[in-house]
Amino acid sequence: MRMPKHMKMLVTLAVAGLVATAGPVRAATYDIIVGAGHPNTQTFVKLLETVFIPEVNKGMEAAGRGDKINWTTAFAGTVVKFESLLEGAQSGLVDIVVSPNVIRPSELPLNMFTYMAPFGSNNVKDTVEIVRSVYGKFPAVKDQWARFGQQPIAHYVYSSHNILSTFPIRKFEDVKGQKIGAAGVVGNFYTGSGATAVNGNFTTFYNDIRNGVYNGATGPAAGMYQAKLHEVAKHLNIVDFGTQYVVALTMNTKKMESLPAYVQDIVRKAALKYEEELSTLEETETAAAIEAMKAAGVQVHVLPQEERAKWANALPDLAGGWVKRLEDQGRPGRQLLVFYMDELRKRGVKPGRDWDAPFR
């Protein structure tokens, strides 16, 4: 049955009226707070401003929908302190945060694999690859973050850890009787050495060394230089404890899921770009930092291989104890350790100690 002309006209006018009433779709603005416990003098914080945020903005503009992100940066513990970043992202005080693994062994025990098997790789990018492989193979690793209402979107690996101190270390025995600053589980590197590890981090090392709380600090060379530790300690001791999986960039899951799917995709891609740039800079800045410290009067001492072997073998079975704790909790400790050590060897690494030998 054909519709009369006057009815067609009425329908056409009605549709036109609806379209006119609806008007154009309005662009949206999404508020996101990015937090860190460290100041932006540290590269992994600085690149949030220079890489991550600009990459998201670029992606939003390229999407052509008119939507924008309203960014708030809260660095240097201005909103959430260093030791509470995990809970800060969980509660929504911050939406995205550089969350340190190193100080949360109880909450993130599966993330401790580099710290519980020291004297491993000295290649940052290889270690980042291994971290991603671990997450891909063991869902329980990602599940740890889910318990705190967040998800990892990028990973940061520190270059090989060394010691900047007020005294030289030419042999293993030289650390005996000394107090050395170390963040969280890094203190395990001194068990059995005769040295005392004192908890600290790059926000506390400078003043603590200057005030005599301890005589040195443990960490990557670039971080040491950025924290100006070479002003208060003049001996860089290359012990080569290995690269360490120190930080994950995480995002509050509710906040992520509140964003349109295309914005989520932009955020994740920007995070991968941040991770890539950070890994590259970590390697290049390490060499530059060592040269800059030398120019500032720091003496460099490379621990001979036989002395490094002494140190590795003097440690208690860090990996074995870690595996037992995980297995007692029903978590895949043995499998993760064996997988990690295999991944190191696949990349040509000869570990300073075969931490996985008891589990073969």
Secondary structure as GFF3:
##gff-version 3
##sequence-region A 1 360
A	DSSP	alpha_helix	5	22	.	.	.	ID=ss1
A	DSSP	beta_strand	29	35	.	.	.	ID=ss2
A	DSSP	alpha_helix	43	47	.	.	.	ID=ss3
A	DSSP	pi_helix	48	52	.	.	.	ID=ss4
A	DSSP	alpha_helix	53	63	.	.	.	ID=ss5
A	DSSP	beta_strand	68	74	.	.	.	ID=ss6
A	DSSP	three_ten_helix	82	84	.	.	.	ID=ss7
A	DSSP	alpha_helix	85	91	.	.	.	ID=ss8
A	DSSP	beta_strand	96	100	.	.	.	ID=ss9
A	DSSP	three_ten_helix	109	112	.	.	.	ID=ss10
A	DSSP	alpha_helix	124	137	.	.	.	ID=ss11
A	DSSP	alpha_helix	139	146	.	.	.	ID=ss12
A	DSSP	beta_strand	150	158	.	.	.	ID=ss13
A	DSSP	beta_strand	162	165	.	.	.	ID=ss14
A	DSSP	three_ten_helix	172	175	.	.	.	ID=ss15
A	DSSP	beta_strand	179	182	.	.	.	ID=ss16
A	DSSP	three_ten_helix	184	190	.	.	.	ID=ss17
A	DSSP	beta_strand	196	199	.	.	.	ID=ss18
A	DSSP	alpha_helix	205	210	.	.	.	ID=ss19
A	DSSP	beta_strand	216	219	.	.	.	ID=ss20
A	DSSP	alpha_helix	221	226	.	.	.	ID=ss21
A	DSSP	three_ten_helix	229	231	.	.	.	ID=ss22
A	DSSP	beta_strand	235	238	.	.	.	ID=ss23
A	DSSP	beta_strand	244	252	.	.	.	ID=ss24
A	DSSP	alpha_helix	253	258	.	.	.	ID=ss25
A	DSSP	alpha_helix	261	295	.	.	.	ID=ss26
A	DSSP	beta_strand	299	302	.	.	.	ID=ss27
A	DSSP	alpha_helix	305	314	.	.	.	ID=ss28
A	DSSP	alpha_helix	318	328	.	.	.	ID=ss29
A	DSSP	alpha_helix	333	346	.	.	.	ID=ss30
A	DSSP	three_ten_helix	357	359	.	.	.	ID=ss31
###
